[in-house]
């Protein structure tokens, strides 16, 4: 999502697609939410006709021209396997989304540009982009910013003009390290810049065994814990005296002394 137009959200999306499309097909999605087909552009002025030309409650269009200069074309040029544009009446967001998911498949990994869609679906990760002035939020963005996992600041002047020369294709021009975003098991996650320590040593007198090797569904409990938290932290350590015992986890082991 984004706080306003021409603020850098598409460039951030493109940076993520460039980073992850090398290892996994990414579906790019742009959603245009229409309040009313009365010919009035929500951005003001005469408008482009996108809203007034919509027939029915929604329309799904696949982008095929990576050189058209449109936002959807930029997503395709960045490496997206496919890109779709969903134009939808605000009152039919769920219906339009359901048809779109049928189109791309339930197991597809997607990256979507939209504010309003966050009101009807909870994504794996919800980023919002704003300019340097924290007071400038359009209504659709203000309604969902409380759901943002991270608000990213773009290199935009206070007059609202995107500083194009400051944008870098790897996303490093934003105030956020996109290296903290991971794609694990087909799901988007964001790691915290923090270290998690698993206290793995010690026998249980009550249980009569080492708790760390207690098996749950065939896996040692320490392995299950490591799998659950390693996606959320930039570093995970094991605190234990027996380094060889926990070497199978592939994590750094710190002696518990």
N, C-alpha and C positions, 0 to 999 in steps of 0.2 A: 504494500500500500504506500501512499504518499500523501504529504500534507498539501500538495498543490500540483499544478501542471508544470511541465518543463523544469523539473526539479532534480532529475537524475535517476529516477526509479528504473527506467528501462536500461540505462547503462549499468546499474547494479545487477539487474537481472541478467544482462548479457555477460557480465564478468563471471557470474556464478555458472552460467551455461558453458562458457569457455573452459572453466575449471573442471567441471564434472562430466561434460559430455564425452570426454575422451575415454571414460571408463564405463559409462552407463547412458543409454538413450534417454534424453530429456525431452519432454513435451512442453512446449511454450504455450501459454494461454494469456490472452488479454481479454478483459471483460469491460464492456461499456454498459453501464446501468442507466436506463432511461426512466425518468419519472413520469413524463407525459408526452404524447406525440402531438404537441400543439404547435410545433415549428419554432418554439423558443429554445435557444441554445443555453444550457446551464452555465456556460462560460461567459455568456453575454454576447451581444452582437447578432449578426444574421445567422451565424453557425454554418456547419458544413453539410447539413441535411441528413446526417447519420440517424438522428433520433426520429425525425419526421418520416423518413423513408422506410422505417421498419414495418414489415408486414407480419401480422400475428403478434404473439407475445414474446418470441425470441427467434434468433437466427444464428446459426453456427456456420462460420466460413473458414475454410482452410487456406492459409497463406502459402502460395507456391512461388512467389517472386521475391527472391532475397535482395533484389536491387531496387525495389520500389521506393525506398526511403521511409516507409511507414514503420511504426514501432514493431509491428508483427514481423516485418521484413528484417529488422535489426536482430530480432530474436532468432530468426531462421539463419541469418548470416553468421551469427555467433556460434552456431553449431547445434541448435535444437533439431531433433530428428523430425519433428512435425510442429507446426504452430497453428493454433486455432483462435479465432476471434469470436467471442460470444457477445452479441448485442441482445439485451434482455430488458424487459420491463421490470421495474423494481418489485412489483407485486408478484412476479413469476420467477424469482431468482432460483428457488429450489427446483422448479420444473426445468428451467434451462440448464442448471448444473447437472441434473440427473441425466438429461439427454447427452450432455457433453461427456460425462463419465462413461456412458454407454459407447460413445464414439471412440474414446481413447483407450478404454479397457481398465478394469479395476486394479490391475497390478502396475499400471504405468506410473513412472516417476514424473511429476509435473512441477512446473514453476509458473505461478500465475500472478499477473498484475491486476489487482483489484482492491478497493476499499470495502464496498458494499457486500461483496461475497462473504466477507468475514462474519457478517451478521447471521449467516445461515449454515456455515460450515466451520469446523475447527481444523486448521491445517497442522501439519507436523511442526511447522515453524512459520511465524508471522513477523516479518520485518516491515518497518515503515521508514520512509525517507523524508526528511524535512530539510529546509534551508537553514541558514545561520540564524535567522530570526525565529525564535521559538514561539512567537505569538501568532504566526501565520499558519492557520489550519483551515482548510475548506470544510464545509459541514459534514460531508461523507467521511472525511478522515477523522474529524473530531469525535464522531460517533463510535469509532472503533479503536482509537489509539490506546485505550485502556487495555486492549487485548494484545498489544504488541510485545513480542518477546524481546525486541530490541528496536530502539529508534536510532536510525543511522543519519548522521548529518552529512549533507552533500557540500561540495565546494561551490556554494552559490552566494552571490552578493546579496546584501540586505535590500537591494532594490528589486530582487526577485528574478534576476537574470542569471542563468546557469553559466558558470565560467567554463566554457567548453575546453579551453586549452589546459585546464587543470585536471580534466578527467583522464584517467589511465585505464587501459583495457583490462588490467588485472584487478581492478577494483581498489587499488591502494590509495586512490585520491579521497576516498571517504574516510570518516573518522573511526572506522571499524575494521578490524582484521578479519577478512573473509576466510582466512585459514582456520578460524574457530568453527566454521560451519562444516559439518561432515554429512556424508550420505552413507548411512549404515543400514544394511538390510532393506534398501529401498525407501528409507525414511530419512527426512531431513532432521538433523539435530544440531544444537549449538553448544559447544563446550564452554565452560566457565574457565577463566584464567586463574585457576586455583589447583592445588594439589590435594588429592584424596589419599588417605593412608588407611589401609586395611590391617587391623591388629589381628594377626593370624596365629599367634603362638598360644600355647597353654592347653593342658588337659583338663577335662571336666571330671571332678570326683563323683559328682552325681551320676553322670552318664557313663563314667568309666572308660572314656576314650577322648581322643583329640577332636574337639568340636569342628575344627577347620576341615577335617576330612569326612565329616558326616555327609552321607550321600542323600541327595534329594533328586528323584527321577534319574538316578544313575550318574549324577554329577556331584563332585565335592561341593559343599556349601560355599567354600571360599571362591571357587570358580564361578559360581552363580552370582555371588556378590560382585566380583570383579567385572563380569560381563555387564551387570546392571549399571555400575557407576563409571566405568571407564569411558563411556560415550559422553558423559556430562562434564568431565574434568580434563584439563589439558595435560595433567600428569597423574598417574596412579601408582602408588608405592605399596609394597607389602612389608609390614613390620614383623619379622620372625627371625629366630636364631638359626634355623635349618634352611639355608639357601637352596640346597639341592632338592629338598622336599617340595618346594614351591616353584622350581625352575620351569615347570610345564606351563605356568601361567604367562611366561614371556614378559614379566614385569620386573622392574628394579626392586631388589630386596634389600631392606635396611635392617641390620642386626638389632634385635630387641634387647639391648643391654643398658 
